[in-house]
Each structure stands twice: as structure tokens, then as C-alpha cells.
Amino acid sequence: MFLTLLRKEILGHILSLRFGVTFALFLVLVFASMYVAVNKHRNDVDSYADRVRANEEALEQVLAEDRSWDRYRRLFYDEGKNDAVRGSPYAWLGEGLQGALPATVNTKGYGRTENFEAALVRSPLLELLRTLDFVYVVNVMLSLLAILFMFDAVCGEKEDGTLRLMLSNAVPRHDVLLGKWIGGYLVLQLPFLVAVGGGLLYAYTQGVFQPDRESLLRVGLLMGVAALYIAAFFNLSLFVSATTQRASTSLLVCLFLWVVFVLVVPNLAPVTAKILEPTPTPQSIQAEKEAVDNEIELKKDRVTQISGDLQYGEAVEEEMEELDREGAQRKRKWDQYYLQRRAKQTDLAATLGRLTPSACWVYAATSITNTGLESYEAFEKARRQLAEAFDQKREEIGRLMRRSRGSEWPDVTAQNLPSFHMRYPTLQGSLQHALNDILILVIVNVLFFMLAFVFFLRYDVR
């Protein structure tokens, strides 16, 4: 009996106009998203290679200076050393926070970093118009299609009279509900898998998708989470259909819940977190750092006045260096304070956003593709390490100059200079970051299905 019900559901969906429209939309949306994202990713990779070459040529010009002092001044104070920031190799599946990362990091002086923002080397329209990537399409469009596919599964058959006719026979209600769920979900997954397969094939032909072990595991994991996310709205619409008497009412309720879960709560979460966990503005932090600079300059003037004619002696220079290190350390503490407050606000916003399946999907997907919060934290860590390494190199050269009284200069080459090294999380690390969100999606699916099951057992089919 159950197989008969399952066959009936599958054939009913496949032969309907809704299935044809859904199939076409899945193909167009998923393939179009991958087409746009793959070509954008290829351009980003080419741009990264161009920046690497340009930075190497600029460094060669600095190191080609005849006088050692000129090389030292240009390298550590005037121009600095540029390092290109490499994006995630899986950004073609989800842009995430890649647009927030700078294209190039420049380090000079006492750990002071200046960034050429990514917006300066990419099309400004990409910041104005949201990138049509796979994560965005699944989050917004495919969740909506899942609701439109299942909103009248129960109440629609009641209006047609077929549900009462079916249950007038000795058919268990749980078999009817399971048949509807399995049959409808299998039919819904068919166009999704076909569209994903076409997108991956295009990515492979463009050289973006390399079918090695890690890439296959990441893509497979991402598609599994996407199927879980689509199932959440599939179960939601089934639950609403089992609690309403008319298909029009079910559609309105489903659309309202979709708007709340996908558009309202995820966008209100950062605003609410900003109110509940305020963060000092960058301008206020910069003002505090400028106050530190002014204080250090006053201390330097005091040292100069006390030393008198000996203001250029070795002891005075060492004291000046100590004051510079003190100022740099105090400014770094202000930076750390700002990052800690911002991290608290971000964590609160993420927690509030996880009240909806939409935010859980975005967080899990960007963790899998290494384009989420973890990648931004990895960038911040690498940038701080680069600044500290440059400070140590500059101080090392300064000590050698003082000991030799300017007669000996270290051999500074591109190989012995600190470089920017950003390490993206491994597959295991990405899975650990995404595990909580995946578990929430599993719980949401079980909850909505159990609610649909309980209400369908008591559903009035008259």
C-alpha cells in the first residue's frame, strides 16, 4: 500500500505543470549562479597573479637602490612591502566575506598596515549588486520554490476531495504522510541535482573545480547541507498545509514565514546585536592612538632636552627606540580592544541569526567554502603576524646599524623579508565550524516534520 501511495505522489508531481516550472527554474537559477561565480572567480585568480607580479617588481625597484639607507627608508617607512591577499579556492561556490578582504596588504613603520581595499580592484557594481552565487540562490530562491512546491500537499487535496476518498479506505494516515514527504522530496531533489551537476561540469571545464579528494568532499558536504536546508522549508510548508483548511491560506502563511525566516530575522540580527553589544567606532580608536602618538612625542622631546648635546648618542637612540616600541605596543592594545568588542558583537549577531534556518545555511555554507567569519579571522591574524615580523626586522636592522655606527648594513633581500601568509581552515576545521549550524538544521527538520505528523493525525478531512 505504501509503495502505491509513493508511486501516486511521484507521478502526480512529475506530471504537473508545477514540476516543469520548478525544474526549469532550478536549472536556470543554479546554473546561472555557478556561471557568474565561476567567471568572477577566474577573474579574481588572474587579478591575484597580476598583483603578485606587480608587488615583486615594486620590491625589486626598492631593493635596487644604491645606498643602503635609501633602501631601508623606502622599505620600512616610505613605501613598505606589498603582499597580495589570496582568496579562497572555493569562493566560486559562495562569495561570503571575500569582498571584505583587502586585495593587498602594505606594511611599513611600526606595525602600521594600510590596505588597498578589494573594491578598488574589482567592479564597484559587485558591491552594489549582491553576487549571484550558489549560497545566495539556495538561501533565497530555492527555499521559496520548496515552499511553493509543497504548500497545498494536504489542504489542497482536501479541497479537491481526494484526501477524504483516500482515507475512506483502510489506509494508515502515517503512510499517507510519509508517501507525500518522500515522493515530494525526491521529485524536488531531481531538478536540484541535475542543475548542480551541470554547474559543476561547467566549473570543471573552466579549470575552477579540481575533482581531488578535498574538493569532492567539500562540494559533497555543501550539497548535503543545501539539501537539508531545502528540506527545512519543505517540511515547514508541509506542516502549515496540515494545519490549514484552504490552499490559499496555507500559501499566505508559508510566504509570511518565509519572509520572516529569510529576510527579516537574518537582517535584524546584526542591528539588534549592535544595540545590545555596542562597539567603539574606528574613529574613536584612531583618536586614542593619535593621543598615544602625541604622548610619545612629548616624551621624546623631554629626552632630547635632557640630553642636550648628547641627543644623538647611542643611549639616547636606544631610549628613543624604547619609546617607539612602547607607543606601538599601546596602539596594538587599542586595536586588540576594538577587535575583541567587535568579536563579541559578531558572536551575538550570529547567535540571534541562528534562530532561523536561513542564517544557519549561510554560516554552514561559508564555513565549508572557507569564505565565512573564520576566513576573516584568519586574515586578521596573518596581518597582525606580518606587522609584528616587520617590526622585529626593522629593530634588528636598527640594532646592527647602531653597533657598527653606520659602517655595516644587513643584506636585505626579498627572501629574508617577512611575507603575508594566510592559512585557510582545513576540511576538518571547516566541518567543525559548520557542525553546530548543521545540527540546528537537522533539529529544525525533525521539529517541522513531527509537527506536521501530529497535526495530520488529527486533520479533519471532511
GIKAMO-V811987 format. One record per pair of residues at least 24 apart in sequence whose ideal C-beta (glycine too) atoms are under 6 Angstrom apart, sorted by the first residue. I is the first residue (numbers start at 1). J is the second residue. D is the distance in Angstrom with one decimal. If there is no record, write none. Layout:
# GIKAMO-V811987
i j d
I J D
I J D
This chain:
# GIKAMO-V811987
i j d
2 175 4.8
5 175 5.9
5 179 3.5
6 179 4.7
6 182 6.0
6 183 5.1
9 179 5.2
9 180 5.6
9 183 2.9
10 183 4.5
10 187 5.9
13 187 4.2
22 145 5.6
22 149 5.9
23 191 4.0
26 191 3.8
26 192 5.6
26 195 4.6
27 195 4.8
29 137 5.0
29 141 5.2
30 195 3.6
30 199 5.6
31 195 5.7
31 198 5.2
31 199 5.2
33 132 5.0
33 133 5.6
33 134 5.1
33 137 4.3
34 199 3.3
36 132 4.9
37 92 4.7
37 133 4.3
38 92 4.9
38 203 5.0
38 206 5.3
38 208 5.1
41 91 5.6
41 92 3.8
41 208 5.7
44 87 5.5
48 84 5.6
48 86 5.7
51 84 4.0
51 104 5.8
52 84 4.9
55 82 4.2
55 84 5.9
59 414 5.6
68 409 3.7
76 108 6.0
76 394 4.9
77 108 5.9
77 109 5.9
80 106 4.8
80 107 5.5
80 108 3.0
82 106 5.1
83 419 5.9
83 420 3.4
88 370 4.1
88 371 5.1
88 424 5.9
90 369 4.0
90 370 5.8
91 371 5.4
92 208 5.2
93 134 5.0
93 369 4.9
94 133 5.3
94 135 3.6
94 365 5.3
94 366 5.4
94 369 4.5
94 371 5.3
95 131 4.4
95 133 5.0
96 366 3.9
96 371 2.7
96 372 5.4
97 371 5.9
97 376 4.9
98 371 5.3
101 379 5.6
105 383 5.9
105 420 5.2
107 386 5.5
107 387 5.7
107 390 4.7
110 324 5.9
110 328 4.0
111 328 5.3
111 387 3.8
111 391 5.0
113 383 5.9
113 387 5.6
135 365 4.6
138 226 5.0
139 358 5.7
139 361 5.8
139 362 5.9
142 230 5.6
143 233 4.5
146 230 4.9
146 233 4.3
146 234 4.7
147 233 5.2
147 237 4.5
147 254 4.7
147 258 5.6
149 188 5.5
150 184 5.6
150 234 5.4
150 237 4.2
150 238 5.4
151 237 4.7
151 241 5.9
151 250 4.9
151 251 5.0
151 254 4.8
152 247 4.0
153 180 5.2
153 238 5.6
153 241 4.9
154 241 4.2
154 242 4.7
155 241 5.0
155 244 5.0
155 245 5.9
155 246 6.0
155 247 5.3
155 250 5.1
156 247 4.5
158 461 5.8
163 461 5.0
164 461 4.5
167 461 5.5
173 457 5.6
177 456 5.0
185 234 5.9
214 427 5.4
217 427 6.0
218 368 5.7
221 368 5.6
222 368 4.9
225 364 5.1
225 438 6.0
228 441 4.8
229 361 4.1
229 441 6.0
231 445 5.3
232 357 4.4
232 441 5.9
232 444 4.9
232 445 5.4
235 445 5.5
235 448 3.7
235 449 4.8
236 448 5.1
238 452 4.6
239 448 4.9
239 451 4.8
239 452 4.0
242 452 4.8
242 455 4.4
242 456 4.4
242 459 5.8
243 455 5.0
261 356 4.4
261 358 5.5
262 358 4.6
265 355 5.9
265 356 4.6
266 353 5.1
266 356 6.0
266 358 5.2
266 359 4.7
269 349 4.9
269 352 3.9
269 353 4.0
270 349 4.5
272 352 5.8
273 345 5.1
273 348 4.1
273 349 3.7
277 344 5.3
277 345 4.4
277 348 4.9
279 341 4.6
279 342 5.0
279 345 5.1
285 334 5.5
285 338 4.8
288 334 5.2
289 331 4.6
289 334 5.6
292 327 5.5
292 330 5.0
292 331 5.5
296 323 5.4
296 327 4.0
299 323 5.4
314 402 5.7
354 440 6.0
357 441 5.9
357 444 5.2
360 437 4.1
360 440 4.8
360 441 5.3
363 437 4.7
364 434 4.1
364 437 3.9
364 438 5.5
367 430 5.3
367 433 4.1
367 434 4.0
368 430 5.4
368 434 5.6
370 424 4.4
374 425 5.4
374 433 5.3
378 422 5.7
379 422 5.6
382 421 5.9
382 422 4.3
386 418 5.7
386 420 5.0
389 418 3.5
390 418 5.4
